[in-house]
Amino acid sequence: DTAGLDSALLLEVCDLCMRICMILTIPLMFIISPMDYVWGGGAARDDRLGSIDMSNVNDDHPWMYHVQAAVVWGVCITVYGSVHRAQSTFLVRRFAWLKRVPLPRANTLLIENIPWEFRSNEKVRDFFSGILFPDAIKEVEVLKLTGRLAKLVASQAAAKESLHKAHLQLEKDGSRPQHRAHRFCGAEIDSIRHYTEAVEKLEGQICEERARVDAASAPHGPNVLPLGGRALQEIAGGLLNSAGSCGYAHCAFVTFATRRHAEIARDIRYTADRRLWVASFPPEPEAMRWTALAERPSYVTSKKLVGYAATSAIIIFFMPICATITSIARLVNAGPLQSVWAGLVPTIGLKIMLSFLPTILLLIFRLFFALKSDPEAQHKLQTWYYVFQLIFVILVTAIGTSLVAQLKSLAEKPDSIFEMLGESLPKATHYYMNYLLLEWAAESMQVLRISNLVKFLLFRTLYSEDEARANAEPEDQDSGGMGARYAVFAASMTICVVFSTLSPLVAPLAFVAFALRRLVYGYLVVFAETRKPDLGGNFWVTFVHHMHVATAIYCVVMIGVLSARSSSWWPRAIPAVAFAWSQWAFWRLTSALDWTRLPLDEVVAAEGGQESPADAESKRSSYIQPELLATQHLSGPSASPSDEAQAG
């Protein structure tokens, strides 16, 4: 209730990973590691850390690799069993969260790809009333095309904020603030008078544009197209939109009288074309990205292709950049500290480069993908950022400096993946130990919230303390958002799963990393950070899929390692069977139960006590575009009454 389900599940991820690491640590560190040291044969020679892991076992050892093959089954069963237990707990929390979803979100559906002939409030209402019955529909809001109006409202909000700052500066200095008419040139003008006139001018333009939008979306407006075919309708729709003669977008929010009606309407197939009348559970009103939601589907598809191309280009060109940074770091001679430098600096360089990726990826997602809300952008970041972590952190030693060359080699000889991973990854276990050690420091620094502190101190020079605190929140939502956090946690757990058998010391190092995270984020999300819009478990489900991927990579790596080091077929056959079982088990776990919605009997039972204060809130909390509301609802919390009076 304090931080939201997604934040609570982030802590549950820490608990799950700590549990897995602890279960793996006990047998690996106290049974397998002594066996490698005593009976391995001394293949590690002068490598002290290597003497207690698999690198100390001689090739074609008569029985040690059979033991290591059996360990693969133990790791797979441990990971799956722990995830299965946590998934059962998640379903209970997810259904409890769904029951507590407030109105109007609980009874509302987002309808996308509405045909042109139905794009008005009255026609959408008639459509659903005809399918269900008239009393089932409470409210219909078809999105209006408000691109220019939204820009005017944003400009007015910026002008009001600048006016408020000018008044604060006047109170602080005792003299009226001035600024140049243009950024770097022009005569100085009175800031208060300038921004007051700007607010008044924009108010008139907003009223005119709002009237134009209302006229364009009036019931008698020309929203029926006499053209056949969906493609032709989209072309004609684009022409009408550019001419301003059609005021409605392709999607609408339909609020039903009861949640039961909404769930029934969500499952109905309305036409033979699955692309039309697509119904889904809407995001929170405060998190909506209204402009992106109103974009034409054909335009969205074209932009998405460009977005995927941009993301693929980053994947291709990021590897040479990381390799260059690592090479430069290795050229430096640190003298007596060379061993420390060589062990940590390449890892630090990689961490620094990876820290820029969330910002770049979110920029691509917001530019080229029509994401309905900010939490959906974070969810997409979770998926792609984990892919980058997987490639550039976990598989980097196998890929080398050219991802394209390795993909070409795998396409020519697919079974070479076992040899590629089996030969390269065991040599990098020390690197991943350094990586986990570096995460101890990085995660511990999060509790200081340095960026928020700096912003607060800067804002406090002008604003009051309460306003400064409000303006300093939230934390950076690129590298510190929910998507990046889940992706980093999944990458760390993947390192533990993949390398714990090769080097048992990885498991306790990962345990400490997650214990620190549990302590740090247990404080941050509950006591320090502001509550974020909630998806209600989507991040958790994606994390479970990432554990599925981690188990698959682990089995493939162990098949390659045991095939390269043992001439017997038993050590490679045992993990091959474990691979098949783990993939079936995870597939069954993720597909057997529908976590996305409540069963209908629980929906009916939850309807009686569902009323909440959110149902009585103002229309700003309903699914109405904020630029269509009265201007006073749009002024920021920092606008003072005197500013509002001068703004007209």
C-alpha positions in Angstrom: 0.0 0.0 0.0 2.9 2.4 0.7 5.0 1.8 -2.4 2.9 -0.2 -4.8 3.0 -3.8 -5.9 5.8 -3.4 -8.4 8.1 -2.0 -5.7 7.1 -4.6 -3.2 7.8 -7.3 -5.8 11.3 -5.7 -6.3 12.0 -6.6 -2.7 10.5 -10.0 -3.3 13.0 -10.5 -6.1 15.8 -9.7 -3.7 14.4 -12.3 -1.2 14.1 -14.9 -4.0 17.6 -14.4 -5.3 19.0 -14.5 -1.7 17.2 -17.8 -1.2 18.6 -19.3 -4.4 22.1 -18.1 -3.7 22.1 -19.4 -0.2 20.8 -22.9 -1.3 23.5 -23.0 -3.9 26.3 -21.7 -1.6 26.0 -24.5 1.0 26.7 -27.5 -1.3 28.9 -25.7 -3.8 31.2 -24.1 -1.2 31.3 -26.9 1.4 31.2 -30.0 -0.8 32.0 -29.3 -4.5 34.7 -26.7 -3.9 36.8 -28.9 -1.5 36.4 -31.8 -3.9 37.8 -29.6 -6.7 40.7 -28.6 -4.5 41.6 -32.1 -3.2 40.8 -34.4 -6.1 40.8 -32.1 -9.0 44.4 -32.8 -10.0 45.9 -29.3 -9.7 45.2 -28.0 -13.2 44.9 -24.4 -11.9 48.6 -24.4 -10.8 49.4 -20.9 -9.5 45.8 -19.5 -9.7 44.8 -19.5 -6.0 41.1 -18.8 -6.7 41.1 -21.3 -9.5 42.3 -24.0 -7.1 38.9 -24.2 -5.5 36.7 -24.3 -8.7 36.4 -26.4 -11.8 39.5 -24.9 -13.4 41.5 -27.1 -11.0 40.0 -30.3 -12.4 42.2 -32.1 -15.0 40.7 -32.9 -18.4 39.2 -36.4 -18.7 39.1 -36.8 -14.9 37.7 -40.3 -14.2 34.8 -39.2 -12.1 34.8 -35.5 -11.1 32.9 -34.4 -14.3 30.2 -36.9 -13.5 29.7 -35.1 -10.2 29.7 -31.7 -11.9 27.0 -33.0 -14.3 24.9 -34.1 -11.4 25.3 -30.6 -9.9 23.6 -29.2 -13.1 20.4 -31.0 -12.1 20.7 -29.6 -8.6 21.1 -26.0 -9.8 18.1 -26.4 -12.2 15.9 -27.9 -9.6 16.9 -25.2 -7.0 16.2 -22.3 -9.4 12.9 -23.7 -10.7 11.6 -24.8 -7.2 12.4 -21.4 -5.7 10.8 -19.5 -8.6 7.7 -21.8 -8.5 7.2 -21.1 -4.8 7.6 -17.4 -5.3 5.2 -17.4 -8.3 2.5 -18.9 -6.1 2.9 -16.1 -3.6 2.9 -13.6 -6.5 -0.5 -14.9 -7.8 -2.0 -14.3 -4.4 -0.7 -10.7 -4.3 -1.6 -10.0 -7.9 -5.2 -11.0 -7.4 -5.4 -9.0 -4.2 -4.0 -6.0 -6.1 -6.6 -6.5 -8.9 -9.4 -6.5 -6.3 -8.2 -3.2 -4.9 -7.9 -1.4 -8.2 -9.9 1.9 -7.7 -12.6 3.3 -9.8 -12.8 4.3 -12.6 -9.8 2.3 -13.7 -11.3 -1.0 -12.5 -14.4 -0.7 -14.7 -12.7 0.9 -17.7 -11.4 -0.6 -20.9 -9.0 1.0 -23.4 -10.5 0.3 -26.9 -8.0 0.8 -29.8 -8.2 0.7 -33.6 -11.9 1.9 -33.7 -13.1 2.0 -37.3 -13.6 5.5 -38.7 -17.4 5.2 -38.9 -17.6 4.7 -35.1 -15.2 7.4 -34.0 -17.5 9.5 -31.7 -18.7 9.2 -28.1 -22.3 8.5 -29.2 -21.4 5.8 -31.8 -19.0 4.0 -29.5 -21.7 4.0 -26.8 -24.3 2.7 -29.2 -21.9 0.0 -30.4 -21.3 -1.4 -27.0 -24.9 -0.9 -25.9 -26.1 -3.0 -28.8 -23.7 -5.8 -27.9 -24.4 -5.8 -24.2 -27.3 -3.6 -23.1 -27.7 0.2 -22.6 -27.4 0.2 -18.8 -23.9 -1.5 -19.0 -22.2 1.6 -20.3 -21.5 4.4 -17.8 -19.2 6.7 -19.8 -17.4 6.9 -23.1 -14.5 9.2 -23.9 -13.1 8.9 -27.5 -9.7 10.6 -27.6 -9.6 13.9 -29.4 -6.8 15.1 -31.7 -5.4 17.8 -29.5 -1.8 18.1 -30.7 -1.6 21.9 -30.9 -3.8 22.3 -27.8 -1.5 20.1 -25.7 1.5 22.2 -26.8 -0.2 25.4 -25.9 -1.2 24.1 -22.5 2.4 22.9 -21.9 3.8 26.3 -22.9 1.3 28.1 -20.6 2.4 25.8 -17.7 6.0 26.6 -18.4 5.2 30.3 -18.5 3.3 30.1 -15.2 6.3 28.3 -13.6 8.7 31.0 -14.9 6.3 33.6 -13.5 6.3 31.9 -10.1 10.1 31.8 -10.1 10.2 35.6 -11.0 8.0 36.3 -8.0 10.2 34.2 -5.7 13.2 36.1 -7.0 11.5 39.4 -6.3 10.8 38.3 -2.7 14.4 37.1 -2.3 16.3 40.1 -3.9 13.8 42.9 -3.4 14.1 44.0 -7.0 12.1 43.0 -10.1 14.0 40.3 -12.0 14.9 40.9 -15.7 16.0 38.6 -18.5 17.0 39.1 -22.1 14.3 38.9 -24.8 16.4 36.2 -26.5 18.6 33.7 -24.9 22.0 35.3 -25.7 21.1 38.7 -27.1 18.5 41.5 -27.1 17.5 44.1 -24.5 16.7 43.1 -21.0 12.9 43.0 -20.2 10.9 42.8 -17.0 10.4 39.1 -16.3 7.2 39.4 -14.3 5.5 41.6 -16.9 6.7 39.4 -19.7 5.5 36.1 -18.3 2.2 37.6 -17.2 1.5 38.8 -20.7 2.6 35.4 -22.1 0.2 33.5 -19.8 -2.7 35.8 -20.7 -1.9 35.5 -24.4 -1.7 31.7 -24.2 -4.9 31.6 -22.3 -6.7 33.2 -25.2 -5.1 30.8 -27.7 -6.0 27.9 -25.5 -9.6 28.9 -25.4 -9.7 29.3 -29.2 -8.0 26.0 -29.8 -10.3 24.2 -27.3 -13.3 25.6 -29.1 -11.9 24.4 -32.4 -11.3 20.9 -31.0 -14.9 20.8 -29.6 -16.3 21.9 -33.0 -14.3 19.4 -34.9 -15.5 16.6 -32.7 -19.1 17.6 -32.6 -21.7 14.9 -33.3 -22.5 16.4 -36.7 -18.8 16.5 -37.7 -17.6 14.6 -40.8 -16.3 11.4 -39.2 -17.8 8.8 -41.7 -15.6 7.8 -44.6 -17.1 6.4 -47.8 -14.0 4.5 -48.6 -13.6 0.8 -48.4 -10.7 -1.1 -46.9 -8.8 -0.4 -43.7 -5.6 0.9 -45.6 -7.6 3.4 -47.6 -9.4 4.6 -44.4 -6.1 5.1 -42.7 -4.8 7.2 -45.7 -8.0 9.2 -45.8 -7.9 9.6 -42.1 -4.4 11.1 -42.2 -5.5 13.6 -44.8 -8.5 14.6 -42.6 -6.3 14.8 -39.5 -3.9 17.2 -41.3 -6.7 19.3 -42.5 -8.3 19.5 -39.0 -11.7 18.3 -40.3 -11.9 15.2 -38.1 -11.5 15.6 -34.3 -11.3 12.0 -33.0 -8.5 9.5 -32.7 -8.7 5.8 -33.1 -9.0 4.9 -29.4 -11.5 5.4 -26.6 -11.9 4.8 -22.9 -15.2 3.0 -22.1 -16.3 2.9 -18.5 -18.8 0.2 -17.6 -21.4 0.2 -14.9 -19.8 -2.7 -13.2 -16.5 -4.5 -13.3 -18.3 -7.7 -14.5 -19.5 -5.9 -17.6 -15.9 -4.7 -18.3 -14.4 -8.2 -17.9 -17.1 -9.7 -20.3 -16.5 -6.9 -22.8 -12.8 -7.5 -22.7 -13.2 -11.1 -23.8 -15.5 -10.5 -26.7 -14.3 -10.7 -30.3 -16.1 -7.9 -32.0 -15.1 -8.4 -35.7 -13.4 -10.9 -37.9 -10.4 -8.5 -38.1 -8.5 -9.0 -34.9 -6.8 -5.6 -35.4 -10.1 -3.7 -34.8 -11.8 -3.0 -31.5 -8.8 -4.2 -29.4 -9.7 -4.1 -25.7 -7.2 -3.9 -22.9 -6.9 -2.9 -19.2 -5.9 0.8 -19.1 -2.9 2.3 -17.3 -3.4 4.8 -14.4 -4.8 8.1 -15.7 -1.9 10.1 -14.2 0.6 7.9 -16.1 -1.0 8.1 -19.6 1.0 9.3 -22.6 -1.9 10.9 -24.4 -0.1 12.2 -27.4 1.4 8.8 -28.2 -1.9 7.1 -27.7 -3.6 9.2 -30.3 -1.2 8.5 -33.1 -2.5 6.7 -36.2 -1.8 2.9 -36.2 -0.1 3.0 -39.6 2.2 5.8 -38.5 3.0 3.9 -35.3 4.0 0.8 -37.3 6.4 2.8 -39.4 8.0 4.4 -36.4 8.3 1.1 -34.6 10.4 -0.3 -37.5 12.8 2.6 -37.2 12.9 2.1 -33.4 13.9 -1.6 -33.8 16.5 -0.6 -36.4 18.0 2.0 -34.0 18.1 -0.5 -31.1 19.8 -3.1 -33.3 22.4 -0.5 -34.4 23.2 0.2 -30.7 23.7 -3.6 -30.1 26.0 -3.9 -33.1 28.2 -0.8 -32.4 28.2 -0.9 -28.6 30.6 -3.9 -28.4 33.5 -2.2 -30.2 33.2 0.8 -27.9 33.3 -1.4 -24.8 36.3 -3.3 -26.2 38.1 -0.1 -26.9 37.6 1.2 -23.4 38.8 -2.1 -21.9 41.9 -2.1 -24.1 42.8 1.5 -23.2 42.4 0.6 -19.5 44.7 -2.4 -19.9 47.4 -0.2 -21.5 47.9 1.9 -18.4 50.6 0.7 -16.1 49.6 1.3 -12.4 52.9 0.0 -11.0 52.4 -1.8 -7.6 48.6 -1.5 -8.0 48.6 -3.1 -11.4 46.8 -6.2 -10.3 44.0 -4.0 -8.7 43.9 -1.8 -11.8 43.7 -4.7 -14.2 41.0 -6.4 -12.2 38.7 -3.5 -11.5 39.1 -0.7 -14.1 37.8 -2.7 -17.1 34.8 -3.7 -15.1 34.3 -0.1 -14.0 34.5 1.1 -17.6 31.9 -1.4 -18.6 29.6 -0.4 -15.8 30.0 3.3 -16.8 29.1 2.6 -20.4 26.1 0.4 -19.4 24.8 3.3 -17.1 24.2 5.4 -20.3 22.2 2.7 -22.0 18.8 3.2 -20.1 18.8 6.8 -21.1 19.5 6.0 -24.8 17.0 3.2 -24.9 14.2 5.2 -23.2 14.8 8.0 -25.7 14.4 5.5 -28.6 11.3 4.0 -27.0 9.6 7.4 -26.4 10.4 8.6 -29.9 9.6 5.6 -32.0 7.3 3.4 -29.9 3.7 4.5 -29.1 3.8 3.4 -25.5 0.6 4.1 -23.6 2.2 5.1 -20.3 5.5 5.7 -18.6 5.3 2.4 -16.7 5.0 0.6 -20.0 8.2 2.4 -21.2 9.9 1.1 -18.0 8.7 -2.4 -18.7 10.0 -2.3 -22.3 13.3 -1.0 -20.9 13.4 -4.0 -18.5 13.3 -6.4 -21.4 15.8 -4.7 -23.7 18.2 -3.6 -20.9 18.4 -7.2 -19.8 19.3 -8.2 -23.4 22.1 -5.7 -23.4 23.3 -6.9 -20.0 23.1 -10.5 -21.3 25.2 -9.7 -24.4 27.7 -7.2 -23.0 28.2 -8.5 -19.5 27.5 -12.2 -19.4 28.3 -13.3 -23.0 30.9 -10.6 -23.8 33.9 -13.0 -23.4 32.3 -15.5 -25.9 31.2 -12.8 -28.4 34.5 -11.0 -28.6 34.6 -7.6 -30.4 32.2 -8.5 -33.3 28.7 -9.6 -32.6 27.9 -9.8 -36.3 30.8 -12.2 -36.9 29.8 -14.5 -34.1 26.2 -14.6 -35.4 27.4 -15.4 -38.8 29.5 -18.2 -37.5 26.6 -19.6 -35.5 24.3 -19.5 -38.5 26.9 -21.5 -40.5 27.4 -24.0 -37.7 24.7 -23.9 -35.0 26.1 -26.6 -32.8 29.3 -24.5 -32.3 27.5 -22.6 -29.6 28.4 -25.3 -27.1 32.1 -25.1 -28.0 32.1 -21.3 -28.1 30.5 -20.9 -24.6 32.3 -23.9 -23.1 35.7 -22.6 -24.0 35.4 -18.9 -23.3 33.2 -18.4 -20.3 35.1 -20.6 -17.8 38.2 -18.4 -18.3 36.3 -15.3 -17.2 35.0 -16.4 -13.7 37.4 -14.0 -11.9 36.0 -11.1 -14.0 32.5 -11.8 -12.8 33.6 -12.0 -9.2 35.1 -8.5 -9.6 31.8 -7.5 -11.3 29.7 -8.7 -8.3 32.2 -7.0 -5.8 31.7 -3.7 -7.7 28.0 -4.0 -7.4 28.3 -4.1 -3.6 29.7 -0.5 -3.7 27.4 0.7 -6.5 24.2 -0.5 -4.8 25.3 0.8 -1.4 25.8 4.3 -2.9 22.1 4.3 -3.9 21.0 4.9 -0.3 22.7 8.3 -0.4 20.4 9.6 -3.2 23.1 12.0 -4.2 21.3 13.4 -7.3 18.1 14.1 -5.3 20.2 15.8 -2.6 21.9 18.0 -5.2 18.6 19.0 -6.8 17.1 19.8 -3.4 20.0 22.0 -2.4 19.8 23.9 -5.7 16.0 24.3 -5.6 16.1 25.5 -2.0 18.1 28.6 -3.0 14.9 29.9 -4.7 11.9 27.8 -3.6 10.6 27.0 -0.1 11.8 23.8 1.5 8.5 22.0 0.7 8.6 23.1 -2.9 12.3 22.2 -3.2 11.6 18.7 -1.9 8.8 18.2 -4.3 10.8 19.4 -7.3 13.8 17.2 -6.3 11.6 14.1 -6.8 11.5 11.6 -8.3 14.9 10.0 -8.7 16.4 9.4 -12.1 13.9 7.2 -13.9 16.4 6.1 -16.6 19.1 4.2 -14.7 17.2 4.3 -11.4 13.7 3.4 -12.7 11.8 0.2 -12.1 12.8 -1.3 -15.5 16.5 -0.8 -15.0 16.4 -2.1 -11.5 14.6 -5.3 -12.4 17.0 -5.8 -15.4 20.1 -5.3 -13.3 18.8 -7.7 -10.7 18.1 -10.3 -13.4 21.6 -9.9 -14.9 23.2 -10.4 -11.5 21.2 -13.5 -10.8 22.0 -14.8 -14.3 25.7 -14.4 -13.4 25.2 -16.4 -10.2 23.3 -19.2 -12.0 25.6 -19.5 -15.0 29.0 -19.3 -13.1 28.3 -20.8 -9.7 29.2 -24.3 -10.8 32.3 -23.2 -12.6 33.4 -21.1 -9.6 31.5 -21.8 -6.4 32.6 -18.5 -4.8 30.3 -16.6 -7.2 27.2 -17.7 -5.2 28.1 -16.2 -1.8 29.3 -13.0 -3.6 25.9 -12.8 -5.3 24.2 -13.4 -2.0 25.9 -10.5 -0.4 25.0 -8.3 -3.4 21.3 -9.1 -3.1 21.4 -8.8 0.7 22.7 -5.2 0.3 20.0 -4.5 -2.3 17.3 -5.8 0.0 18.6 -3.5 2.8 19.0 -0.4 0.5 15.8 -0.7 -1.5 13.8 -1.8 1.5 14.5 1.6 2.9 14.3 3.6 -0.4 11.0 2.4 -1.8 9.2 2.5 1.6 10.6 5.6 3.3 12.5 7.8 0.8 11.1 7.6 -2.7 7.7 8.7 -4.0 5.2 6.2 -5.1 5.3 5.4 -8.8 2.4 4.4 -11.1 1.9 0.7 -10.8 1.5 -2.1 -13.5 0.7 -4.6 -10.8 3.2 -7.4 -11.5 4.3 -7.1 -15.2 7.9 -6.6 -14.1 7.9 -9.7 -11.9 6.5 -11.9 -14.7 9.3 -10.6 -17.1 11.9 -11.4 -14.4 10.6 -15.0 -14.2 11.1 -15.2 -18.0 14.6 -13.9 -17.5 15.3 -16.7 -15.0 14.1 -19.1 -17.6 16.7 -17.7 -20.0 19.4 -17.9 -17.3 18.7 -21.6 -16.7 18.9 -22.3 -20.4 22.2 -20.4 -20.8 23.6 -22.3 -17.8 22.7 -25.7 -19.2 24.2 -24.8 -22.6 27.4 -23.6 -21.0 27.7 -26.7 -18.9 27.1 -28.9 -21.9 29.9 -27.1 -23.7 32.3 -27.2 -20.7 31.8 -30.9 -20.0 32.0 -31.9 -23.6 35.3 -30.1 -24.0 36.8 -31.5 -20.8 35.5 -35.1 -20.7 35.6 -37.7 -23.5 32.8 -39.6 -21.9 29.3 -39.0 -23.2 27.6 -39.2 -19.7 28.7 -35.8 -18.4 27.2 -34.1 -21.5 24.0 -36.2 -21.6 23.0 -35.5 -18.0 22.9 -31.6 -18.4 21.2 -32.1 -21.8 18.3 -33.8 -20.1 18.3 -31.2 -17.4 18.1 -28.5 -20.1 15.0 -30.2 -21.7 13.3 -30.6 -18.3 14.0 -27.0 -17.1 12.6 -25.5 -20.3 9.4 -27.6 -20.0 9.1 -26.8 -16.3 9.5 -23.0 -16.8 7.1 -23.1 -19.9 4.5 -24.8 -17.8 5.0 -22.4 -14.9 4.5 -19.3 -17.0 1.7 -20.6 -19.2 -0.5 -22.7 -16.9 -2.1 -19.9 -14.9 -3.6 -16.6 -16.2 -2.2 -13.9 -13.9 -3.4 -11.0 -16.1 -7.0 -10.9 -14.8 -9.3 -12.0 -12.0 -11.5 -15.1 -12.5 -15.1 -14.0 -13.1 -16.4 -15.4 -9.8 -13.8 -13.3 -7.9 -14.8 -10.3 -9.9 -18.4 -10.7 -8.9 -17.4 -11.2 -5.2 -15.2 -8.1 -5.3 -17.9 -5.8 -6.8 -19.8 -5.3 -3.5 -17.0 -3.6 -1.6 -15.2 -1.9 -4.4 -16.2 1.8 -3.8 -13.1 3.9 -3.0 -12.3 7.6 -2.6 -10.9 7.6 -6.1 -14.5 7.3 -7.5 -15.4 10.7 -6.0 -12.3 12.5 -7.2 -12.4 15.3 -9.8 -12.3 14.6 -13.5 -8.6 14.9 -13.5 -8.4 11.4 -12.2 -10.7 10.0 -14.9 -9.8 9.2 -18.5 -10.1 12.7 -19.9 -7.2 14.3 -21.7 -5.8 16.9 -19.3 -5.6 19.7 -21.9 -9.4 19.5 -22.3 -9.9 20.4 -18.7 -10.2 23.9 -17.3 -7.0 25.8 -17.1 -7.0 26.0 -13.3 -6.7 22.2 -13.0 -3.5 22.3 -15.0 -1.5 24.8 -13.1 1.4 23.2 -11.2 1.5 22.8 -7.5 4.1 25.4 -7.2 1.9 28.2 -8.6 1.0 30.7 -5.9 -2.4 32.5 -5.7 -0.7 35.8 -6.6 0.7 34.2 -9.7 -2.7 32.9 -10.7 -4.2 36.4 -10.3 -1.5 38.0 -12.4 -1.9 35.2 -15.0 -5.5 36.2 -15.5 
